[in-house]
C-alpha cells in the first residue's frame, strides 16, 4: 500500500465535477483499491457518493491510499490529477 497527502485546490472542493474526475481516474485502475480519507473518514475513491459524502472543501488536505497492481503509478496519476487536472 502507498499513500500521499494532497491539498484540494479546485475552487469548490471535491464537489460534483472534480469528484467525478477523481472517480473516473480511480475507476480506470480496476486492479487497485483506491481510497481517500478526510477528517478521519474514509471513502472508496471509485464511488461518487462516498467521495461527495466526505464534504471536502477547497484548501483542505486529503490522504489518497492505493493498494494493488501498479500502485505506485496509480498513486502518481492521482496526485498529478490533484495537482493539475481537477477543474477550477
N, C-alpha and C positions, 0 to 999 in steps of 0.2 A: 504494500500500500504506500502511495505517495500523497503528499498534500502540499498545498500552498495557500497563503493568505493573500487576498486581494482586496482593494478598495473599489467599491462600486462608484463609477463616475459616469452616469448616464443622464443626469439632469432630472430624472424621475425615479431613480432607484431601480429595483427589479420589478418594474410594472409590466404591463401587457407585452409590448414589443420586445424590450430587452430580455424579458423572461422567456419569451417564445424562441428567441435566437439562441439563448443558452440551452434550452431543452432540445432544440433541433440539433445543435452540435453534440450534446451529450448522447442523444439517441443514435447518432451515426456510428457510435462505438459500441456495438452490441456485445463485444467480448469483455466489456468492463462494467463494473458497478461504479457509478458516479454519484457522489452526494455533495450537498452544500450545507454548511452549518452557519447559523447566525443567532446570536443571543441565547446560546445553549440549546437551540432547537435544530433538528436535522431534517433535511428533505432529500428525497430522491430527485436528482437533477434531471431525470427523464420524465418527470411528472409536472406539468404546468401548474396544476392545482396546488401541489406541495410547495413548489418554488414561490408562487404568489402568496401562499399562506405564511411564508416567513416574514413578510412585510418589510423587506429590506429597503431602506431609504438611501438616497444619494449621499455619498460620502461615508457610508458605513462599511465596515470590514466584514468579509465572509471568508470561510475556510472551504476550499474545494478539496475533496478526497477522491482518489481514483484507485481502484483495485482491479487487477485482471490483466488481460493481454495488452501489451504495449502501453502500460500505464504511464510511463514517463512521457511518451509522445502525446498521449491523450491529455495529460495534465498541461503540457506545454501549449497545446492548441487552445485549451480552455482559458489559460492565463492570458494568452495572446488576445483572445476574444474580449476579455475584460479590459485589456489594455488599449485595444484599438478598434474592436469591431462592433461593440454594442452601440445601438443608436442613441444619439443625444436628442 
